[in-house]
C-alpha cells in the first residue's frame, strides 16, 4: 500500500470536486477548496475519522468494498478507480461489464434529483444507489446481498418483493423482467454473471423457467406502472430511463402526470419516508 500516494490522490480528487458537482449547496461562507472531508465521508457512507486518517496518511489498509465506496463518492472514472485500488495495494477490478462502479456523469445527474424518486440499476437488476424519495417509494434496495441483490431474482423467489405492485399486474412485470434478462444474456454470453443469474433462476423458479422458454422481447413503449404504497395508496407512475453508453447501467426516474393524485403522492414521499 502506498499510503502517501493514496493520501495525495484522495486530497487531489476531493479538492477538485465542487459542492454543486455532487448535489450539495455551496453556502456563502465556504472557504475550503473543493469538498470538505466530512462531505466526502458522507458521500462514501463512512465515518469522518476513517476518511481523515486515509488522507493524513495514517489509516488502515482499506478493503475493496471501502475503495468501491470511495470511488463512487468521489465520482471517479474507471481509470481513476483502478488507480485508487492499486495505490491501496489491491488489484484493479476486472474490466468485465461494469457492475457496481457508477459512471461519474450518471452520478452527477442523480445528485441533482434529490427531491425525485430515482436510482441507478445495473444490467443484473442490482440497485447501486437511490435518492431518498426512491427509498421512501421502493424501500432500500441496496441492502441485499448475494443473488438477492438482483430485483429479478427477488421477484421470482421472494413473494414479499411483489407486494409493491397490485396482484393483477404481476404477470406483466414477470414478462418484463424475463425479457430484460434475455436482452442482457444475449449481450453478455454464456460465461457471464448474467448467465449465472439466469441459471439460478431457472433452477429456483418454475415460473421463470417457463417464461424464459417463451423468450419474451422488450418493446419500445413502457406503460405506466402501479405502485402500492402503505401510506399513500396506489400510485400510477412512469419510469423514464437513461441508459449509459455500454448499456451496463440505467438511471431510473419515476414521475407522475401533473394534476393527478399520483403526482400529489410523489410530492408527499419525503414527508412519509
Order of alpha helices (4+ residues) and beta strands (2+ residues): alpha-alpha-alpha-alpha-alpha-alpha-beta-beta-alpha-alpha-alpha-alpha-alpha-beta-beta-beta-alpha-alpha
